[in-house]
Amino acid sequence: MPHILRAADRPKDAPKTIKFEGGPYGAAVSFFAVVSDPGKRVGLHVHPYTETWMVQEGTVRFRAGEQTVEAGPGDIMIVEPETPHGFDNIGDGVLKMMCIHDGPRITQTFLDPADA
């Protein structure tokens, strides 16, 4: 049976970024639908699985391992398991992107406890 999670059912004070874990719905994938204001960041962290980012709107600086890349709408970046990575919204406007996690649950370990 299909499942639908309606935006109208989210609490009015819910965070802008949506966290979805597929396991409870029989899906083998999870994601963050990121909505991030200018200057916001997500610190370095790791996952035991691959993560794929797709930028929809805005400008982002990705850090993954030793690499730093600036990206914009339509750009896609893939990060291998256990690779330290994070991002900053470096644009003047909102950043919207999908962070797709290759697992039924989101498992992440922040490398700096201050970022958790």
N, C-alpha and C positions, 0 to 999 in steps of 0.2 A: 504494500500500500504506500503511495507517495506521502511525503510529509511536506508541509508548508509552514514556515515560520514567518509570520507577517510583521512588517515594520510597525504597524499600528499597535501591536501587542507589546512592544518594548516600553519599559517605563519612561516617562517623560524626562527623568533625570539620568537616564542611562548614558554611559560614555559615548562620544561620537564614533570611536573605533568599535567595530563589531567583532567579537571573538566567537567563532563557530567551531565546535568539535564534532566531527562526524560520527564517531563511534556509537553514541546513543541512538543514531538514526540509521545504522547499518552502513554508513559510508566509511571508506578507508582513507579519506582525506579531511583535513581541517584547514581553517584559514583565519587570518585577521583581515577585515576590510578596513584599512587604515584611513582615518581622516585626521590629519595632523596640522596644527597651526604653524605659521612661520617660526623658525628658531627651535622648534621641539625636536627631541632626539630620542632614540632608543639605543642604549649602551650595548657594548659588546657582550654577546652571549653565544651559546652553542646549542645545537639540537642533535639527537642521535640519528637523524634522517635528513634528506635533502629538503631545502626550502627554495621556492621559486618566487621571485618578486616581479610584478608587472605594474609599472607606473601608469596611472590613468590621467592624472592631472598634477601639475606642479613640477618642482625641481628638487631632486634628492641627491645627497652624497652618500653612497654606499661604502662601507668598509667591510672587506672580507679577506681574512688572512692578511697578507702583506699588500693587498691591492686596495686602492681608493678610486672610485669611479663616480662621475656625475652623470645623472640620467634624467630623462624627461618622458613625456607621454609616449606610450607605445614601446618604451624600452623594457627589456626583460633581463633579469639576472638570476643565475642559478648558483646556489651555494651548497657545496658538498657537506655531508655529515661531519660533525665535530669541528667545523671551521669557525673560528671566532668571527662574528659579524655584527653589524649594527648600522644605523642610518641617522642622518640629520635632514630636516627640511631646511634647505638653504635658499628657497625661493621667497618671494614677497607675498605669495598667497598660500592658500591651503594646499596640502599635499594629499592626494588620494591614490592609494595603490592597494593591490591585493598581495598578501603574503601567504602563499600556499604551502602548507605543511604536509609532507608525505607520510601521514599517519592518522589514525582514528582519534588521537588525542594530541594536544599541543604539549610538548615536553621541552622546556628550555631552562638553561642554567646560565644566569648572569655571572660574568667574570668579576665584576666589581659589585659588591653587595649594595652599594649606594644606588645602583641602577635598577635594582629589583623592584 
